[in-house]
């Protein structure tokens, strides 16, 4: 019976020793993780201390200082976009707007309308002259209007 008691005691001692070694390993691992976390936190803090306001603004596409040329360019682009929108919403007829956008001026448009009317009137006059010429006596003299 004493042999069985000795074996049980040895098994218990081995179990306790194994548990102690596992606990030591776990504590060492936890401490290592804490040190790594503290090191990473210190690195982040050091990086954040090196950042200034311009770096933070740059993340959002902003800047504290801008050259005057860039400001003028942005203003000009805004004015051009605004002018384009104003043209599209202007109270003009569709034909006028299309002719304006296609590069035709109002003067050209009016000239084309007049040209069309003159051509129509000229064709009508020629037709009337032909009809009048067919009805006139043929005595060799031109017909009077």
SULSULPE-V437772 format. One record per pair of residues at least 6 apart in sequence whose C-alpha atoms are under 6 Angstrom apart, sorted by the first residue. I is the first residue (numbers start at 1). J is the second residue. Records with the same first field share a line. If there is no record, write none. Layout:
I = J  J
//
This chain:
57 = 63
//
